[in-house]
């Protein structure tokens, strides 16, 4: 197996967050699980270099050399993505794996030139679940819509949790037929510290943070859905005898507005001296906080995994979290769950956790966290990749058309493209300078000019060619192309080409002809090979003749 892996999640802002750490751990685990595989990591030239030191030495690297236009502009993104797809087409490899399709500054191969199965890791659908929060501005809404469409176009998806898989299948019923749950696991670097090292790091951390006694740990990040405010409100509402002597540690980098809000609440309740903000932490510091905290609280509204709770459990800490999204899946039977939207519920769960001895069920918590391993994730990933490798990639189809925007011909073309996209990778070829498809449709079927088609066909021949004749003039336009690239001719003219037999049933029935001998068009028009009375019938017709050898 030769696996091509897109490495932009290891280059962008994601590299220091959960996505980047997950991606790096997944690569290391897959290399260990399949040492006989050849793994090539694609490094984008326009992003910071990948840190190669922690990655296996057997990984090969390939630079994506393309100039990238500013991706904030939607048309630029499509140009970048199409250029990436063209470049990728010329590379060797059995399967292409995207570690994260939603990189804001990244490029993602537009689906039109896949010469191999395309697989992507799926983390969550948070923006779609919370549209009013995340998709209320047009630029990001367009970006997310485009990337989500490209994710749906993948041949296979690898979900990081059962919840993510179910969420995708519910929200995207027209996506890939197969979505495999590969799961999540705590970062191997966050295993418990040895007693000697723990004593050293704990003493240093307590001195730096001025921590004297027991403390509640909140490892939430700087995002509203992490519910940092709700966590602190639960602490404030604790019974006085439980809160007395407890300190509250926010163990992450949060934005200024959230920090000021927590400080304001602390001032209102006389708790300013009880709150600590750690800022960015080294791994050893975070491990020590997990191992020493009285309770870890993580009342998030939505998580693809919620790695902090697995990390805390791995270090033996009691966990208070919510019953939302994937969190119950990773919290286990000895964590305390609450509905974050129910007033007082998180406080009640935190109260129960504090009334229970810390060491009770500690061994069970650690054992439960141990069921999530990168070895198991790598094996599930490798098996999914091996299975998709054996499947045939969707054939590439070049559809030649000179239909104009706003015409009935263009409407019929777009209807056919929607019907074909589940079984073929379609690219629309238009004359030089032709406007053709509206921008929204170009996410589904890239539009090429004739000169671009020649270059793409040189890199990877198309399996099928379809020539859509809007008129007799169209037939003349495409005749020379059909001589070199045999395919199918569709009579899509309003009145039909003179002498051609028509069938008026259903979807403006189209006569579809074998165009191998299209240079002798007139003798063929009397004997059509297929009649297409609906768009899906066209897909059946194309599939039935197989690929056309060039």
N, C-alpha and C positions, 0 to 999 in steps of 0.2 A: 504494500500500500504506500503510495506517495500522497501525503496530505499537505495541501496548501492551506496555510492559516493566515488570515489577516491580523496583523499585529497592532492596529491603531489603538485598541483599548489599552495597550501597554505604552503608548506614546502621548496620549491626550491627557486632559485633566482627570480622566477616569483612573489613571494608573495608581494614584494615591488613595483611591476610594474602594468601596466594596467590589465594584465591577472589575477594576484592574487587578485586585488581589485574587479574586475568583479566577480570572482569566489566566494569571500566572500559575496558580496552583493547578488548574486544569491541565495546562500544557505539561507541567512537570510530571503530573500523574499519568497522563496518556503516554508520554515517552517511557516511563517506567513500566507501564502495563504492556506496551507493544514495542520492545526495543528493536525489533526487526523492521519497523516502519521507517520510511524516510519522511521527515517532517521539515518543511520549508516555511519559515516565518517571513511574511511580506512586511517590509518596513517602509512606510510612506516618507518620501523625501521632505515633504512640507511640514512635518511634525518633529518634535524632539526625538532624538535617537532612543531606541529601546535599551534599557539597562540589561545587558546580556549576562552579567555576573551571576545572578541567582538562577538562571535558566540552564538546562542541561547542555553540555558541550556538544552533544551530537546534533543539535538543531542547526540547520542551514539557514542562511539569510539571503533574501532577495529584495533589492531596492525597487520600490515603485517610483520610476523616474519622472513621472508626469508633472508638468506645471499645473498648479491648481488655482483656478479662479476663485475670488472671494465667495465662500459658500453661503454667506447670508442672503445672496440673491438667488432666487429659486431657479432661474434659467441657468445660472452658473453651475449650480449643483447638478442639474441634469447633464450638462456638458461634461463636468468632472466625472460623474458616474459612468457615462457612456464611454469616456476615454479609458477609465479603469477597466471596464468590461472588455474593450478592444484589446488592451494590453494583456489582460488575464487570459484571453482566448489563445494567445500565442505561447503561453507557458505550459510546461509539462505538469502532470498531476492527475490523480484519480478522483479526488474529492476536494472541494473548496469549503473551508470552515471559517465563518465570521464569528469572532469572539464577542462582538457587540455591534449591532447594525445602527445604533442611534447615537453615534459620535457626532457632535455638532460641527466640529471642524474637519471631520473625516470625509472620505469618499467611500461609496459602496457600489459595486458593479451593477449597473442597470441591467435588468434581467434579459436583455436581448441577445447576448452573445455567449450564453453558457455552453461550454463544450464538455462540462462535467457536472455531476450533481452538486447542488449548492445547499449547504447546511448552516444553520445559525444557532447560537445560544440565545435563549429567550429568558429574560430576567423578570419582567413584570409588564403590566399594562396600566401603570399608575396614571399617566396623563389621560388615558381614555376613561378610567374609572372616576377621575376628578376633573372633568372637562372645564368646569367653571373656574377652577384654580389654575390649571396648567395651559389650557388651550384658549384663553381669552384674548390672546394677541395674535394677529394674523401671521407674522413671520414664523413664530414657533409652531402655530397650528399647521401651516403649510409644510414645514420641515417634518413634523411628526407624522402628518398624513402621508407624505411621500415615503418616509422610511417604513411606516407601517405597511404600506402597499408592497414595498420591496420585501419586507419580512413575509408577507402572505405568499409572495411568489417563490419563496424557497422551496426546495424539494423535501426538506425535513427540518424540524425544529427540535432543539434540545432544551427542555424546560428545567429550571433549577429547583422546582418544587411541584408537587401535585397540584397545589392551588394555582400556580401560574399556568400549568397545562389546562386545568379546567376553565380558568378565566379566559384563556385565549380561545378555546373551543366554543365558549359561550358568546364571546364578543366578536369573534372573527370566524363565523361558520363556513366561510368560503376559503379559508386558509388551507395549508397543506393537509393532505389526508392523514399524515403521520406526525404526531408530536410525542416525543419520548421524554419521560421524566428521568433526568440523570441525578437530580438531587443536589444538596449542598452539604458542606462540612466546615467545621471551624478551621481557621488558618493554622497550619502546623507550627507556625512560630509563636502561637499563643497557648501552647501547652503550659501546665503549671510549672512554676519555678521550683528548683530544689530548695529545701529548707534553708540552707546557708545563703543562697542567692536571694531568696525571698526576704530574709531578715535584713540583708544589706539594702535592697531596693526599697523595702517598706520604711526603714529608718530614714533614708534619704527623702522619700516622697512625703512622709509625714512632716519632716522638717521644712520642706519647701512649701507645702500647702498649709502648714500650721494646724495639722490634724492631731487632736489629742486622744479622742475616744472612738466609739463606733460611728459608722457613717453609712448613709444610703448612697448608692452609686447609680448615676443616670448617664449611660453612654450614648444617649441620643445625639444625632447629628443636627446640622443647621437647616432644617426643613420643617415646615408646619406640620406635615403628616407624622413626624416623629413625636409630636405632642409633648415637647419639653415643658411647656407651660402647664399642661394637665398633670404631668409627673410632679411638678413642684407644688401645685395646688393640692395634690393628694398628700404630700408631706406636710403641708400647712395644716390640713384638716385632721391629722392624726390626733388621737386622744393625748392629752397633755402628759400623762405618765409615760407614754411610749416615746413621745418626741423629745422629752427632757434628756439632754445630754447627747442627742443624736446630731450629727452634722450631715450636710448634704453636698455631694460632690458631682459637679457636671463635668464628665470626663470626655470632652471632645472640644473641637473648635466650633464655636457658634458665632453667628453674626452679632453685630453690636446691638441691633434692635431687640433680639431675643434676650441677650444678656441684661440689657437695661430693664426689660420687662420683669425678669426674674428678680433683679435687685430692687425694683420698685415694690413688687409683692413682698419681698423679704422685709423691706423697711416698714411697710404697712402693718406687718405682724410681729415686728420686733425680732426678726431673724437674720439681720444683716451679717452678724458675726458667725452664723451657722452655715453660710453658703461659701463654697469654694469653686473656682473655675480653673481647670487645669490647662486649657489650651491644648495645643498639639502634644501628644504623648508618644514616647518610644514604646516598642512592644513590651519590654520588660516592665516599664512603669504601669502599663495597662494590665498586664498579667497580675502584678502585685495588687492592684486595686480590686480586680476580680476576686483574688484569693482572700483578701482581707475585709471586704465590705460585709456589712450585716445583711443587706439585701440589695440585689440589682433590680432596678425598676426600668421598664422599657415599654411604655403604654402607647405604642405606635398605632396609627389608624390603618396602615397598609404596609406590608413588606413582601418582597419576593421570597426572601428567606428569613430575614431578621437575625443575621449572624451574631450580633451581640448577645442574644440570649443563649445560643449554643456555646459561644465562647465562655460566658459566665458559668453555665452548667458544667462545662469541661473543667473549670477551675473550682468546682464545688459550691458555687454561690447559690443561695435561694433566689428564685426569679419571680418577679411580678410582671406580667405582661397582659396582652388583651386577647380576646377571642376572635380577632379579625384576621382575615386573609390567611397567610401561611403560618402565622405564629403558633396556633395550637399544634400544628404538624411538627414543629421543632421545639416546643416547650416541654412536651412530655407530661407524664402523669403526676409529677411532683412539683410542678410550678403552679403559680396562683394566677388564674385568668379572670379578666373583668371586661365588661362592655364599656369602652371609653366614652360612649355617648350617654350612658346612664349616670346621672348625678350621684356622686358618692361611691360608685362601684369600684373605682381604682383605689380609693382610700380604704374601703372595706377589705379588698384583697391585700393591700399593704399591711393593714392591721393584723390580719390573720398570719401573714408571713412573719411579722415581728413577734407575735405571741408564741410562735413555734420555735423551739430550740434550733439554732443555726445548723448544728451537726445532724439533726434528724433528716434521714433520707439523703445525706450527702453522698454516700457510696452509690445509691441508686441514681442520683442525678449525674454523677460522673459516668456511670455505666451507660446511661441513656445517651449522653453526648457521644460516647464512644461508638455508638451504632452508626454515626455519620462519618464515613471515612472517604478519603480521596481515592483509595484503591478501588472501592466499590463504584464511585462516580466514574473513574477512568474506565473501568470494565464496561459499565453501561454505555458510556460514550463510544468506546471502541466498537462494541457490538452494533450500535446504531450506525456508525460510519461504515462498517463492513457490509451491513445490510443494504445501505443506500448505494454503496459502490456497485453492487450487483444489479441495481435497477438501471434501466436505460434512461438517460437524461431526455427531457422533452425535445423532440426534434425542432431544429431551427427552420423557420419558414420566412421567406422573403415575399412580401405582398406588394406588387407593383400597382400603383394607382395614380391617376391624375385628377381624382375627384376634387372639387373645390369646396371650401368651407361653406356651410349653410345650405348645401344642395342635398337633394334626396340621395344622390350617390354617396355623399359623405356620411349621411345618416345610416345607410345600409352598411357601409364599410365599418363604422364603429360598432354596429350591432353584431356583425360577423366577428370582429376582433374580440368582443366580450365572450362570444361563444367558443372561440378557438383557444383562448388563453389558458384554459385548464389542461389542454393536451399538447399545445405547441408553444414554443417561444417565437413570437411573431415580431418582425420588423417591417415597417412600411417604407417602401422605396418610392420616391417622387422625383419628377424632373427637377433639374437645377433651377433654383429660384422659386420653386413652387411652395405655397404656404401649407397646404395639406391639413394634417391633424391639428386640432386645438391642443393647447399645452397640457390640459388635464389628461387627455388620452395618451400623451406621450410617456406618462408613467407606466402605462400598460404595454405600449408598443412603441419603441423608439422610432423616430422618423429619420430616414437617411436620404441624402441626395444620391444620385447615380454614382458620382465619384466616390462617395463614402462606401457605398455598397461594394464597389469593386475591391476596395482595400479590405473590407471585412470578409468578403468571400475568399480573398487570397489567403487570409490567415486561417480561416476555417470554412470549408464549403458548406453551403446550406443544404438541408435535407429535401426541402420542397421550395418550389417557386409557384406563385399564383399571379396571374396577369388579369387585372380587372379592366375590362373594356367598357368604357363609358360611351364610346361611339366608334364609328368606323375609323376615325382619326386616331383613337387610342390603339386600335389594332395595328395601324401603321407605326405608331410610336414605339410599341413594344416588340415588334416583329424581330428586329435584330437581336434584342436581348434573349428572346425565346430560342433563337437558333443556337446560342451559346449556353444557355441555362434552361434546359427543358423543364416543363412544369405543367400547370393546369391553366386553362383559359376560362375565365368566367364572363359570360355575356351579361353585362350589367347596364347595357344601354337602354334608354327609355323605350325605344321602338324595336329593339332587336336589330342585329346585323342582317341585312337582306338575305333571304334564302334560308335563314336559320329557323329550325323548328322550335316552338316555345310551348311551355306548359303554364297556364295561368293560375294554377292552384296554389294556395298557401302563400308563403312569403315571396311574392313577385318571382316565381320560379326562375332559376338561373340555369342555363345549360352550361355544364362544365365539361371541357374538352381536354384530351391529352394534347399537350403543346409540343411534344417532341418534333412533330413534323409541321409545326405551325407555319413554317415558311410556305407550305402548300395549304394555306388556310381554306380556300374555297372548296377543295374536295372534301374537307373534313366537316364542314358545317352541316352537312346533311346527316351525319351519324354521330350524335353526341354520346359520350360514354356514361355520363351521369346527369341526372336532373336534381337540383337542390331546391327543395321547397321550404326549407327552414335553415337557419344558420348552423344548428347542430348537425344537420345532414352533411354540410360541407366538411365538418371535422371528420365524420364517418368516411366520407369519400376519400379524403386525403389519407387517412389512416389505412384504408383498404388497399391502396396501391403501394404503400411502403415508400421508402426513400428512393428518390430518383438519382441514379448514378450519373455523375457528370462526365 
